[in-house]
């Protein structure tokens, strides 16, 4: 460890050099566990030691336990036993086990299988590879399943599949969310095709749960492979993973032994799965209970509310600050070209800035569940005065490095597919959708075409047209062509005062019409791309004042104005059913 510092209550350790992250945990793990036991039976008994699975260092077990079963040297994760997982995630004394009596058999009369089961049961104290039941997470009820690698590597035989199916069916009847901590080597070979059938059985039970409009969350731990990955593990509405967890269908050893392919470092790890679009986010153990609570609370409030303005916090009236009122009154006239340049400014507040200022409890989710996670598109769950919403935006960036990382706000097909996945999830859970747009257009590269850029945008237009929850789209910078429209099929569309929305860039317009890109300023005058002009044409409903210009000095007032107007927007849909909301959106676009 590179540094240790102490105060009265905590010890902190730099546990991960790559992330340079400081971990704090109570001194009890260091002060009260003596070097020699004080037991009268064996006063010389030494403290128990364990070996880190990542770095191989020998560690004091008491310190590892206090440290949430994470190595105090390298930050590597130990596998967690069932009872310890319950203690770490559930409120004290709230977990009640269900279906403990379900046990597997030996359908193939596999030699020594029954003896092996008896041996594992005696050694682990578990009846099977999964434990299911009901518990509470900061008071939020949920059905919880925990797979345990000690029981034949958490492999899925009849009993594991049966217990999961029974738990999900009961959760459906009692209208409860389900959280499953996955850890498995795959289907249990000793049960042959009976084991394989559990994949279909658990998936079918989860489909009924989903059709009832209920939440299913999976937490992928090390390892999650084989038939479990190809069934209940990857079917979550939200999929979380622990850092460094091995996640894949065919494990590295199977791949190497079957086709002789050597895998690169980090392949199939949790971070790899986020990058490739299959996991929503990697969550540290310290944060896991809080993240699960925020997800559960958001979904409970959404399902309990019959309106789209179920505000549970006091709504503040917005009044711009005196200097900004003065700036608004004295703002000089800006030409369309000046607005184009302002809309493109790297200093213009970004999507994530507005999310931070307008909403609370933002939980970012990742991936399209198909190919990748487009960093140009951000999205997740948040609350507006206590009302859960889904927030999605195209993030351009506020520095050269961030712009490059975000592909300069040019979304790829997986970005639009991620956005659509989150919108369909919002519809399922009765959450309004708020989109923020700042893009020069969809990414025009060869790889985007290979992955179906046009189809991805068209699919968004098609599906957004019938979403049965309110949709608001706000242009905060550039709104470039179909790339912006792919997130702008809203019941209302707003524009910031100096933003633009156009069929293509002024440079492109001039190059095509006059074969002279240098006439871009002239093109901007003719194209009708400013908020004033588009309000006149009824392309947008609201112009958001910038109090001069959108920058660090005005962003809080701009956000305050939008926050107040969003409350008014959501209240318009109280008393409207989903079909009426979709029809309202249809009529909006039908008039053009």
C-alpha positions as CSV (number, residue, x, y, z in Angstrom):
1,X,0.0,0.0,0.0
2,X,1.4,3.4,-1.0
3,X,0.0,5.4,1.9
4,X,-1.9,5.0,5.1
5,X,-3.2,7.8,7.2
6,X,-5.2,7.7,10.4
7,X,-7.7,9.9,12.3
8,X,-9.9,9.1,15.3
9,X,-12.5,7.0,13.4
10,X,-11.1,5.8,10.1
11,X,-8.2,4.4,8.3
12,X,-7.8,5.1,4.5
13,X,-5.9,3.1,2.0
14,X,-5.0,3.8,-1.6
15,X,-6.3,0.5,-2.7
16,X,-6.1,0.7,-6.5
17,X,-3.2,2.4,-8.1
18,X,-4.9,2.5,-11.5
19,X,-7.9,4.5,-10.2
20,X,-5.9,6.2,-7.5
21,X,-8.9,5.7,-5.3
22,X,-9.0,6.2,-1.5
23,X,-10.9,3.6,0.5
24,X,-12.1,4.4,4.1
25,X,-13.2,1.8,6.6
26,X,-13.7,1.8,10.4
27,X,-10.6,1.3,12.5
28,X,-12.4,-1.5,14.3
29,X,-10.8,-3.9,11.7
30,X,-7.4,-2.7,12.8
31,X,-7.7,-1.9,16.5
32,X,-9.9,-4.6,17.9
33,X,-8.5,-7.7,16.1
34,X,-5.3,-8.4,18.1
35,X,-2.3,-10.2,16.7
36,X,-3.0,-13.1,19.1
37,X,-6.4,-14.3,20.1
38,X,-7.5,-13.6,23.7
39,X,-9.4,-16.9,23.7
40,X,-8.9,-18.8,27.0
41,X,-8.8,-22.1,25.1
42,X,-5.9,-21.1,22.9
43,X,-4.3,-17.8,23.9
44,X,-1.5,-18.3,21.3
45,X,-3.9,-18.8,18.3
46,X,-2.9,-16.5,15.5
47,X,-5.3,-14.4,13.5
48,X,-6.7,-16.1,10.4
49,X,-5.1,-15.1,7.1
50,X,-6.5,-15.2,3.6
51,X,-4.8,-14.9,0.2
52,X,-6.0,-12.2,-2.3
53,X,-7.3,-13.8,-5.5
54,X,-5.9,-10.9,-7.5
55,X,-2.5,-10.1,-6.2
56,X,-1.7,-13.2,-4.2
57,X,-0.8,-11.3,-1.0
58,X,-1.5,-12.8,2.4
59,X,-4.0,-10.6,4.3
60,X,-5.5,-10.5,7.7
61,X,-9.0,-11.9,7.3
62,X,-10.5,-9.5,9.8
63,X,-9.3,-6.5,7.8
64,X,-10.7,-8.0,4.6
65,X,-14.1,-8.6,6.2
66,X,-14.3,-5.0,7.4
67,X,-13.2,-3.9,4.0
68,X,-16.3,-5.5,2.3
69,X,-14.2,-8.5,1.2
70,X,-11.9,-6.3,-0.9
71,X,-8.1,-6.6,-0.8
72,X,-6.6,-3.9,1.3
73,X,-3.5,-3.9,-0.9
74,X,-4.6,-4.1,-4.6
75,X,-8.4,-3.6,-4.4
76,X,-9.2,-7.0,-5.8
77,X,-12.6,-8.5,-5.0
78,X,-13.1,-11.7,-3.1
79,X,-16.2,-13.8,-3.8
80,X,-18.9,-13.3,-1.3
81,X,-20.8,-16.0,0.5
82,X,-24.6,-15.9,0.7
83,X,-25.0,-14.8,4.3
84,X,-22.4,-12.1,3.9
85,X,-24.1,-10.8,0.8
86,X,-27.4,-10.6,2.6
87,X,-25.7,-8.7,5.4
88,X,-24.1,-6.3,3.0
89,X,-27.2,-5.5,1.0
90,X,-30.3,-6.1,3.1
91,X,-31.4,-4.1,6.1
92,X,-30.8,-5.9,9.3
93,X,-33.2,-8.9,10.0
94,X,-35.3,-8.2,7.0
95,X,-34.4,-11.1,4.8
96,X,-36.8,-14.0,4.8
97,X,-35.8,-17.1,2.8
98,X,-38.3,-18.7,0.4
99,X,-38.5,-22.2,-1.0
100,X,-35.6,-23.5,1.1
101,X,-37.0,-27.0,0.8
102,X,-36.4,-27.2,-3.0
103,X,-33.6,-29.6,-3.7
104,X,-32.3,-31.2,-6.9
105,X,-32.2,-34.8,-7.9
106,X,-30.2,-37.0,-10.1
107,X,-32.2,-37.3,-13.3
108,X,-29.4,-39.0,-15.3
109,X,-28.3,-41.3,-12.4
110,X,-24.9,-39.7,-12.8
111,X,-22.3,-41.6,-10.8
112,X,-21.4,-40.2,-7.4
113,X,-23.5,-37.1,-8.1
114,X,-25.8,-37.5,-5.0
115,X,-22.7,-38.1,-2.8
116,X,-21.1,-35.0,-4.2
117,X,-24.3,-32.9,-3.4
118,X,-24.3,-34.3,0.1
119,X,-20.7,-33.4,0.6
120,X,-21.2,-29.8,-0.7
121,X,-24.3,-29.3,1.4
122,X,-22.4,-30.4,4.5
123,X,-19.4,-28.2,3.7
124,X,-21.3,-25.0,2.8
125,X,-24.4,-25.3,4.9
126,X,-26.4,-24.5,1.8
127,X,-29.2,-26.7,0.3
128,X,-28.6,-25.5,-3.2
129,X,-26.6,-23.1,-5.4
130,X,-29.0,-20.2,-5.0
131,X,-30.9,-18.7,-2.1
132,X,-34.1,-16.7,-2.7
133,X,-36.3,-14.7,-0.5
134,X,-37.7,-11.2,0.4
135,X,-35.6,-8.5,2.0
136,X,-35.5,-4.7,2.3
137,X,-32.9,-2.2,1.1
138,X,-33.2,1.0,3.1
139,X,-36.8,0.1,3.5
140,X,-37.5,-0.8,-0.1
141,X,-39.0,-4.3,-0.5
142,X,-37.6,-6.6,-3.1
143,X,-37.3,-10.3,-3.9
144,X,-33.6,-11.2,-3.8
145,X,-31.7,-14.2,-5.2
146,X,-28.1,-14.9,-4.4
147,X,-26.0,-17.5,-6.3
148,X,-23.1,-18.9,-4.3
149,X,-19.9,-20.1,-6.1
150,X,-19.1,-22.6,-3.3
151,X,-22.0,-24.8,-4.3
152,X,-20.6,-26.6,-7.5
153,X,-19.5,-23.2,-8.8
154,X,-23.1,-21.9,-8.6
155,X,-24.0,-24.1,-11.6
156,X,-27.6,-24.2,-12.6
157,X,-29.4,-27.5,-12.2
158,X,-33.1,-28.2,-11.7
159,X,-33.2,-26.9,-8.1
160,X,-31.5,-23.6,-9.0
161,X,-33.8,-23.0,-12.0
162,X,-36.9,-24.0,-9.9
163,X,-36.1,-21.7,-7.0
164,X,-35.5,-18.8,-9.3
165,X,-38.7,-19.5,-11.3
166,X,-40.8,-19.9,-8.1
167,X,-39.3,-16.6,-6.6
168,X,-40.0,-14.7,-9.8
169,X,-43.6,-16.1,-10.0
170,X,-44.3,-15.1,-6.4
171,X,-42.8,-11.6,-7.0
172,X,-45.1,-11.3,-10.0
173,X,-48.1,-12.2,-7.9
174,X,-47.1,-9.8,-5.1
175,X,-46.0,-7.1,-7.6
176,X,-42.4,-6.9,-6.2
177,X,-39.2,-6.1,-7.9
178,X,-36.5,-8.8,-8.3
179,X,-32.8,-8.5,-7.7
180,X,-30.5,-11.5,-8.5
181,X,-26.8,-11.6,-7.6
182,X,-25.4,-13.9,-10.3
183,X,-22.4,-16.1,-9.9
184,X,-22.1,-19.3,-11.9
185,X,-20.0,-21.5,-14.0
186,X,-23.0,-22.3,-16.2
187,X,-25.5,-25.2,-16.6
188,X,-24.9,-28.2,-14.3
189,X,-23.4,-30.9,-16.5
190,X,-24.4,-33.8,-14.2
191,X,-28.1,-33.0,-15.0
192,X,-27.7,-32.9,-18.8
193,X,-30.6,-31.5,-20.8
194,X,-32.7,-31.1,-17.6
195,X,-30.2,-28.4,-16.6
196,X,-30.4,-26.8,-20.1
197,X,-34.2,-26.5,-19.8
198,X,-33.7,-24.3,-16.7
199,X,-32.5,-21.5,-19.1
200,X,-35.8,-21.4,-20.9
201,X,-37.8,-21.9,-17.7
202,X,-36.2,-19.0,-15.9
203,X,-36.4,-16.7,-19.0
204,X,-40.2,-17.5,-19.4
205,X,-40.8,-16.6,-15.7
206,X,-38.9,-13.4,-16.1
207,X,-40.9,-12.5,-19.2
208,X,-44.2,-12.9,-17.3
209,X,-42.7,-10.6,-14.6
210,X,-41.8,-8.1,-17.3
211,X,-45.2,-8.2,-18.9
212,X,-46.7,-7.3,-15.5
213,X,-44.6,-4.1,-15.7
214,X,-42.3,-5.0,-12.9
215,X,-38.6,-4.3,-12.3
216,X,-35.9,-6.9,-12.7
217,X,-32.3,-6.1,-11.8
218,X,-29.3,-8.4,-12.0
219,X,-25.9,-7.9,-10.4
220,X,-23.2,-9.8,-12.2
221,X,-20.3,-11.0,-9.9
222,X,-17.3,-13.1,-10.6
223,X,-17.8,-15.4,-12.5
224,X,-21.0,-15.2,-14.5
225,X,-20.7,-17.6,-17.4
226,X,-22.4,-20.2,-19.6
227,X,-26.1,-20.9,-19.4
228,X,-26.7,-18.5,-16.6
229,X,-25.3,-15.6,-18.7
230,X,-27.4,-16.9,-21.6
231,X,-30.6,-16.8,-19.5
232,X,-31.6,-14.9,-16.4
233,X,-28.3,-13.0,-15.8
234,X,-28.6,-10.9,-19.0
235,X,-32.3,-10.2,-18.9
236,X,-32.4,-7.5,-16.4
237,X,-34.1,-4.2,-17.0
238,X,-30.9,-2.8,-15.4
239,X,-27.7,-4.9,-15.3
240,X,-25.0,-4.0,-12.8
241,X,-21.7,-5.6,-12.4
242,X,-18.9,-5.7,-9.8
243,X,-15.5,-4.5,-10.9
244,X,-13.4,-7.0,-12.6
245,X,-16.1,-9.7,-12.7
246,X,-15.7,-12.4,-15.4
247,X,-18.8,-12.2,-17.6
248,X,-19.3,-14.3,-20.8
249,X,-21.0,-17.2,-22.4
250,X,-18.0,-19.3,-23.2
251,X,-15.4,-18.8,-20.6
252,X,-11.7,-18.1,-21.5
253,X,-10.6,-21.7,-20.9
254,X,-13.5,-23.1,-23.1
255,X,-12.6,-20.6,-25.9
256,X,-8.9,-21.5,-25.7
257,X,-9.4,-25.2,-25.6
258,X,-12.1,-25.3,-28.3
259,X,-10.7,-23.0,-31.0
260,X,-7.2,-22.3,-29.7
261,X,-7.8,-18.6,-29.5
262,X,-5.8,-16.7,-26.9
263,X,-7.8,-13.9,-25.3
264,X,-6.4,-10.4,-24.6
265,X,-6.1,-9.1,-21.0
266,X,-9.4,-7.7,-19.7
267,X,-11.5,-9.6,-22.3
268,X,-15.0,-10.5,-20.9
269,X,-14.4,-8.6,-17.7
270,X,-17.1,-6.2,-16.3
271,X,-15.5,-3.1,-17.8
272,X,-15.3,-4.9,-21.2
273,X,-19.0,-5.6,-21.0
274,X,-19.9,-2.0,-20.3
275,X,-17.8,-0.8,-23.2
276,X,-19.5,-3.3,-25.5
277,X,-23.0,-2.3,-24.4
278,X,-24.2,-5.3,-22.4
279,X,-23.9,-4.0,-18.8
280,X,-25.4,-0.7,-17.6
281,X,-22.7,0.1,-15.1
282,X,-19.9,-1.2,-12.9
283,X,-20.6,-0.5,-9.2
284,X,-18.1,-0.6,-6.4
285,X,-19.3,-2.6,-3.4
286,X,-19.3,0.5,-1.2
287,X,-21.9,2.1,-3.5
288,X,-24.0,-1.0,-4.4
289,X,-26.6,-0.8,-1.7
290,X,-27.2,2.9,-2.3
291,X,-27.4,2.4,-6.1
292,X,-29.9,-0.4,-5.7
293,X,-31.9,1.7,-3.3
294,X,-32.1,4.6,-5.7
295,X,-33.2,2.3,-8.5
296,X,-35.9,0.6,-6.4
297,X,-37.2,3.9,-5.0
298,X,-37.4,5.4,-8.5
299,X,-39.4,2.5,-9.8
300,X,-41.7,2.2,-6.8
301,X,-42.6,5.9,-7.0
302,X,-43.2,5.7,-10.8
303,X,-45.5,2.7,-10.4
304,X,-47.4,4.2,-7.5
305,X,-48.1,7.5,-9.3
306,X,-51.1,7.7,-11.5
307,X,-50.0,11.0,-12.9
308,X,-46.8,12.3,-14.5
309,X,-46.3,15.0,-12.0
310,X,-46.1,13.1,-8.7
311,X,-43.8,15.7,-7.2
312,X,-42.9,14.8,-3.6
313,X,-40.7,17.8,-2.9
314,X,-41.5,21.4,-2.6
315,X,-41.4,23.2,-5.9
316,X,-39.4,26.4,-6.0
317,X,-40.4,29.4,-8.0
318,X,-37.8,30.5,-10.4
319,X,-36.7,34.2,-10.5
320,X,-33.6,35.1,-12.5
321,X,-30.9,37.0,-10.6
322,X,-30.8,40.7,-11.0
323,X,-27.7,40.8,-13.2
324,X,-29.2,38.3,-15.6
325,X,-32.4,40.2,-15.8
326,X,-30.4,43.2,-16.8
327,X,-28.4,41.2,-19.4
328,X,-31.6,39.9,-20.9
329,X,-33.0,43.4,-21.2
330,X,-29.8,44.7,-22.9
331,X,-28.8,41.7,-25.0
332,X,-27.8,43.0,-28.5
333,X,-29.3,41.5,-31.6
334,X,-27.4,38.5,-32.9
335,X,-27.4,37.4,-36.5
336,X,-28.1,33.7,-37.4
337,X,-24.4,33.2,-38.1
338,X,-23.4,34.6,-34.8
339,X,-25.9,32.2,-33.2
340,X,-24.4,29.3,-35.2
341,X,-21.0,30.1,-33.8
342,X,-22.4,30.5,-30.3
343,X,-24.3,27.2,-30.5
344,X,-21.0,25.5,-31.4
345,X,-18.9,27.1,-28.6
346,X,-16.9,24.6,-26.5
347,X,-17.7,26.8,-23.5
348,X,-21.5,26.3,-23.9
349,X,-22.9,24.3,-20.9
350,X,-23.3,20.6,-21.7
351,X,-26.0,18.0,-21.1
352,X,-24.4,16.7,-18.0
353,X,-24.2,20.2,-16.6
354,X,-27.9,20.7,-17.0
355,X,-28.7,17.2,-15.6
356,X,-26.6,18.1,-12.5
357,X,-28.4,21.4,-12.0
358,X,-32.0,20.4,-12.8
359,X,-32.3,16.8,-11.4
360,X,-31.4,14.8,-8.3
361,X,-30.2,11.2,-7.9
362,X,-29.0,10.7,-11.4
363,X,-28.1,7.1,-12.1
364,X,-26.3,6.8,-15.5
365,X,-27.0,3.7,-17.5
366,X,-24.9,2.4,-20.4
367,X,-25.1,0.3,-23.5
368,X,-27.5,-0.7,-26.3
369,X,-27.4,-4.5,-25.4
370,X,-26.3,-5.2,-28.9
371,X,-22.9,-3.8,-29.8
372,X,-21.5,-1.0,-27.7
373,X,-21.8,2.0,-25.4
374,X,-21.8,5.3,-27.4
375,X,-20.1,7.9,-25.2
376,X,-21.8,10.6,-27.2
377,X,-25.2,9.6,-25.7
378,X,-25.7,9.7,-22.0
379,X,-28.8,8.6,-20.2
380,X,-30.3,7.2,-17.0
381,X,-32.8,7.7,-14.2
382,X,-33.2,10.8,-12.1
383,X,-35.8,12.7,-10.2
384,X,-37.4,16.2,-10.7
385,X,-38.8,17.4,-7.3
386,X,-39.2,13.7,-6.4
387,X,-40.9,12.7,-9.7
388,X,-38.8,9.9,-11.4
389,X,-37.9,10.7,-15.0
390,X,-35.7,9.2,-17.7
391,X,-33.1,11.7,-18.9
392,X,-31.2,11.2,-22.2
393,X,-28.8,13.6,-24.0
394,X,-26.2,14.0,-26.6
395,X,-23.0,15.2,-24.8
396,X,-20.5,17.1,-26.9
397,X,-18.0,18.0,-24.2
398,X,-16.5,21.1,-22.7
399,X,-12.8,20.4,-23.4
400,X,-10.8,19.2,-26.4
401,X,-10.1,15.9,-24.7
402,X,-13.8,15.3,-23.7
403,X,-15.0,16.3,-27.2
404,X,-12.7,13.7,-28.7
405,X,-13.8,11.1,-26.2
406,X,-17.5,11.9,-27.0
407,X,-16.9,11.9,-30.7
408,X,-17.7,15.6,-30.8
409,X,-21.4,14.8,-30.0
410,X,-21.9,12.8,-33.2
411,X,-23.9,9.7,-32.1
412,X,-23.4,6.3,-33.6
413,X,-26.1,3.7,-34.2
414,X,-25.5,2.2,-30.8
415,X,-26.1,5.6,-29.2
416,X,-29.6,5.9,-30.8
417,X,-30.3,2.2,-29.8
418,X,-29.2,2.9,-26.2
419,X,-31.5,5.9,-26.1
420,X,-34.4,3.9,-27.5
421,X,-33.7,1.1,-24.9
422,X,-33.9,3.6,-22.1
423,X,-37.1,5.2,-23.6
424,X,-38.9,1.9,-23.8
425,X,-37.8,1.2,-20.3
426,X,-39.2,4.5,-19.2
427,X,-42.5,3.6,-20.9
428,X,-42.7,0.3,-19.1
429,X,-42.2,2.0,-15.7
430,X,-44.4,5.0,-16.4
431,X,-41.6,7.6,-16.4
432,X,-41.6,10.8,-18.4
433,X,-38.7,11.3,-20.8
434,X,-36.6,14.4,-21.1
435,X,-34.0,14.7,-23.9
436,X,-31.3,17.3,-24.3
437,X,-29.6,17.7,-27.7
438,X,-26.4,19.2,-28.8
439,X,-25.0,17.6,-32.0
440,X,-23.8,18.7,-35.4
441,X,-25.4,15.5,-36.7
442,X,-25.2,11.8,-36.6
443,X,-21.7,10.2,-37.1
444,X,-21.1,9.8,-40.9
445,X,-18.3,7.3,-40.7
446,X,-18.0,4.0,-42.6
447,X,-18.4,1.9,-39.4
448,X,-21.6,3.7,-38.5
449,X,-23.0,2.9,-41.9
450,X,-22.0,-0.8,-41.5
451,X,-23.9,-0.9,-38.2
452,X,-27.0,0.7,-39.7
453,X,-27.0,4.4,-38.9
454,X,-30.1,5.2,-41.0
455,X,-32.1,2.2,-39.6
456,X,-31.2,3.2,-36.0
457,X,-32.5,6.8,-36.4
458,X,-35.6,5.6,-38.4
459,X,-36.3,3.1,-35.6
460,X,-36.2,5.9,-33.0
461,X,-38.7,8.0,-35.0
462,X,-40.9,5.0,-35.4
463,X,-40.9,3.9,-31.7
464,X,-41.0,7.4,-30.2
465,X,-44.1,8.2,-32.2
466,X,-46.1,5.8,-30.1
467,X,-44.5,6.1,-26.6
468,X,-47.2,6.3,-24.0
469,X,-45.4,8.7,-21.7
470,X,-44.7,12.4,-22.1
471,X,-41.6,13.2,-24.1
472,X,-39.8,16.6,-24.0
473,X,-36.9,17.5,-26.2
474,X,-34.6,20.5,-25.6
475,X,-32.0,21.8,-28.0
476,X,-29.2,23.3,-25.9
477,X,-26.7,23.9,-28.7
478,X,-26.6,22.6,-32.3
479,X,-29.5,20.6,-33.6
480,X,-28.1,19.0,-36.7
481,X,-30.4,17.3,-39.1
482,X,-31.7,13.7,-38.5
483,X,-29.0,13.2,-35.9
484,X,-30.9,15.6,-33.6
485,X,-34.4,14.5,-34.8
486,X,-33.6,11.0,-33.6
487,X,-34.1,12.2,-30.1
488,X,-36.6,15.1,-30.8
489,X,-39.9,13.4,-31.5
490,X,-41.4,15.0,-28.4
491,X,-44.8,16.2,-27.3
492,X,-43.0,19.5,-27.1
493,X,-39.6,20.7,-28.4
494,X,-37.8,23.7,-26.8
495,X,-34.7,25.6,-27.9
496,X,-32.3,27.7,-26.0
497,X,-32.3,31.3,-27.3
498,X,-29.0,31.0,-29.2
499,X,-29.2,27.4,-30.3
500,X,-29.9,26.2,-33.8
501,X,-31.9,23.5,-35.5
502,X,-31.3,22.8,-39.2
503,X,-31.7,20.3,-42.0
504,X,-27.9,20.4,-42.4
505,X,-25.0,22.7,-41.6
506,X,-24.8,26.1,-43.2
507,X,-21.5,25.0,-44.7
508,X,-23.1,21.9,-46.2
509,X,-26.1,24.0,-47.5
510,X,-23.7,26.4,-49.2
511,X,-21.6,23.7,-50.7
512,X,-24.6,21.8,-52.1
513,X,-26.6,24.8,-53.3
514,X,-23.9,27.2,-54.4
515,X,-20.8,24.8,-54.5
516,X,-19.1,27.3,-52.2
517,X,-18.7,26.6,-48.5
518,X,-17.4,30.1,-47.9
519,X,-21.0,31.4,-48.2
520,X,-22.0,29.6,-45.0
521,X,-22.9,32.9,-43.3
522,X,-25.2,33.8,-46.2
523,X,-26.8,30.3,-46.0
524,X,-27.5,30.7,-42.3
525,X,-29.5,33.8,-43.0
526,X,-31.7,31.9,-45.4
527,X,-32.2,28.6,-43.7
528,X,-34.5,29.5,-40.9
529,X,-32.5,27.8,-38.2
530,X,-32.8,30.1,-35.2
531,X,-35.2,29.7,-32.3
532,X,-37.2,32.8,-33.2
533,X,-37.8,31.6,-36.8
534,X,-38.6,28.0,-35.7
535,X,-41.1,29.3,-33.1
536,X,-42.8,31.2,-35.9
537,X,-43.1,28.0,-37.9
538,X,-44.4,26.1,-34.9
539,X,-41.4,23.7,-35.1
540,X,-40.8,24.4,-31.4
541,X,-43.0,25.5,-28.5
542,X,-40.8,27.3,-26.1
543,X,-37.7,29.6,-26.4
544,X,-35.5,29.3,-23.3
545,X,-33.8,32.6,-22.4
546,X,-30.0,32.6,-22.1
547,X,-29.8,36.0,-20.3
548,X,-27.2,37.1,-22.8
549,X,-25.3,33.9,-23.6
550,X,-25.2,30.4,-22.2
551,X,-22.0,30.2,-20.1
552,X,-20.9,29.6,-16.6
553,X,-22.3,32.9,-15.4
554,X,-25.9,32.2,-16.7
555,X,-26.2,28.4,-16.6
556,X,-27.9,28.2,-13.2
557,X,-30.6,30.7,-14.3
558,X,-31.1,28.9,-17.6
559,X,-31.4,25.6,-15.7
560,X,-33.8,27.2,-13.2
561,X,-36.1,28.5,-16.0
562,X,-36.1,25.0,-17.6
563,X,-36.8,23.3,-14.3
564,X,-39.9,25.5,-13.6
565,X,-41.2,25.0,-17.2
566,X,-40.7,21.2,-17.0
567,X,-43.0,21.1,-14.0
568,X,-45.6,23.0,-16.1
569,X,-45.0,20.6,-19.0
570,X,-45.6,17.5,-16.9
571,X,-48.7,18.8,-15.3
572,X,-50.3,19.1,-18.7
573,X,-50.5,15.3,-18.9
574,X,-52.2,14.7,-15.6
575,X,-55.4,12.8,-16.4
576,X,-54.3,11.7,-19.9
577,X,-53.9,8.0,-20.6
578,X,-51.0,6.6,-22.6
579,X,-52.9,6.5,-25.9
580,X,-53.9,10.1,-25.6
581,X,-50.3,11.1,-24.9
582,X,-49.1,9.3,-28.0
583,X,-52.0,10.8,-30.0
584,X,-51.0,14.3,-28.8
585,X,-47.5,13.7,-30.2
586,X,-48.8,12.3,-33.4
587,X,-51.0,15.4,-34.0
588,X,-48.0,17.6,-33.3
589,X,-46.0,16.1,-36.2
590,X,-49.0,15.4,-38.4
591,X,-49.5,19.2,-38.9
592,X,-46.3,19.8,-40.7
